[in-house]
Amino acid sequence: MTTRSIKHCTAAKQSAQSIAATSQLLAMLRSYIIDCLPRAPRLSDAADVLHISSRTLQRLLQQQGSSFRSLVTDCRHRLAQQYLHDHSLSLQQIAYQLGFEEQSSFQKAFKCWQGCSPGAFRQHKLPQAGRTHHFSAHSALLQVNYGIN
């Protein structure tokens, strides 16, 4: 093996490790955001929890084509979809759990995310009346982070 190919393999290995570390960091960040809700998560607090500077976190998210605000919004959107499966939760309760002060603010945000109201989403996605799924915080976290039901 030549020196050039060894350097190439080393660089590829470091790149793969960097990607894995970034993915793990983003999963930890999503978990932190979910744990903070219903209060508004702050970038500086998230950076402290992850043991990195706020600026490093901003750069990392920017490299991923994202921002802290968009990640918080994405977590809220995904959790909203999960919570809407549980008919025992009112829209007011869901709005509160996601950190919205008013149900109307949640409804407006959800309509922007999904293109329909939360009530219409609930009816369309769950046509059977009385169908209730109880999602624990753990299962919601798995769904948000990994797409696992």
C-alpha positions in Angstrom: 0.0 0.0 0.0 1.4 3.4 -1.0 1.7 6.4 1.3 -0.9 8.2 -0.8 -3.5 5.4 -0.4 -2.8 5.1 3.3 -3.5 8.9 3.7 -6.6 8.5 1.6 -7.9 5.6 3.8 -7.0 7.6 7.0 -8.9 10.6 5.6 -11.9 8.5 4.7 -11.9 6.9 8.2 -11.8 10.3 9.9 -14.6 11.6 7.6 -16.8 8.6 8.5 -16.0 9.1 12.2 -16.9 12.8 11.9 -20.2 11.9 10.2 -21.0 9.4 12.9 -20.1 11.9 15.7 -22.3 14.6 14.0 -25.2 12.2 13.7 -24.9 11.3 17.4 -24.6 14.9 18.4 -27.8 15.8 16.4 -29.6 12.9 18.0 -28.6 14.2 21.5 -29.6 17.7 20.5 -33.1 16.4 19.4 -33.4 14.6 22.7 -32.5 17.7 24.6 -35.1 19.8 22.7 -37.8 17.2 23.4 -36.9 17.1 27.1 -37.1 20.9 27.3 -40.6 21.1 25.9 -43.0 22.7 26.8 -40.5 25.5 27.8 -38.6 27.0 24.9 -35.2 25.4 24.4 -32.3 27.8 24.1 -29.3 27.3 21.9 -26.8 28.4 24.6 -28.3 25.8 27.0 -28.2 23.1 24.4 -24.5 23.9 23.7 -23.7 23.7 27.4 -25.4 20.3 27.6 -23.4 19.1 24.6 -20.2 20.5 26.0 -19.5 22.7 23.0 -19.7 26.4 22.4 -22.9 28.1 21.0 -20.9 29.1 17.9 -19.6 25.6 17.3 -23.2 24.3 17.5 -24.4 27.0 15.1 -21.6 26.1 12.7 -22.4 22.4 12.9 -26.1 22.9 12.2 -25.2 25.3 9.4 -22.9 22.6 7.8 -26.0 20.3 8.0 -28.1 22.9 6.2 -30.1 23.5 9.4 -30.4 25.9 12.3 -31.4 25.5 15.9 -34.7 27.2 15.3 -35.5 24.8 12.4 -34.5 21.8 14.5 -36.8 22.9 17.3 -39.6 23.4 14.8 -39.0 20.0 13.3 -39.1 18.3 16.7 -42.4 20.1 17.5 -43.9 19.1 14.2 -43.0 15.4 14.6 -44.2 15.3 18.2 -47.4 17.0 17.1 -48.1 14.2 14.7 -47.4 11.7 17.4 -49.6 13.4 20.0 -52.5 13.7 17.5 -52.7 9.9 17.4 -53.7 10.0 21.0 -57.4 11.0 21.1 -57.3 11.4 24.8 -55.2 14.5 24.3 -57.1 17.7 23.5 -55.6 20.1 21.0 -55.1 22.5 23.9 -53.1 19.9 25.8 -51.0 19.1 22.7 -50.4 22.8 22.1 -49.2 23.2 25.7 -46.9 20.1 25.6 -45.2 21.5 22.4 -44.6 24.9 24.1 -47.3 27.0 22.4 -49.0 29.5 24.7 -52.2 29.5 22.7 -54.0 26.7 20.9 -54.6 29.0 17.9 -50.8 29.5 17.6 -50.3 25.7 17.5 -53.1 25.3 14.9 -51.6 28.0 12.7 -48.1 26.4 12.9 -49.4 22.9 12.3 -51.3 24.1 9.2 -48.0 25.6 7.9 -46.2 22.4 8.5 -48.8 20.0 7.3 -51.1 21.9 5.0 -54.1 21.1 7.1 -55.4 21.7 10.6 -54.6 19.4 13.5 -58.2 18.3 13.7 -58.3 17.5 10.0 -55.0 15.6 10.3 -56.3 13.6 13.2 -59.5 12.7 11.3 -57.7 12.0 8.0 -54.9 9.9 9.5 -57.1 8.2 12.1 -60.5 7.7 10.6 -61.8 5.3 13.2 -63.5 7.2 16.0 -62.2 6.2 19.4 -59.0 4.8 18.1 -56.4 5.7 20.7 -52.8 5.1 20.8 -50.8 5.9 23.9 -47.3 7.0 23.2 -44.8 7.3 26.0 -42.2 10.0 25.9 -39.7 7.3 25.1 -41.6 6.0 22.1 -42.1 9.6 20.9 -38.4 10.2 21.3 -37.5 7.1 19.3 -39.9 8.2 16.6 -38.5 11.7 16.4 -34.9 10.6 16.4 -35.0 7.4 14.4 -38.3 7.0 12.8 -39.1 4.0 14.9 -42.8 3.3 15.8 
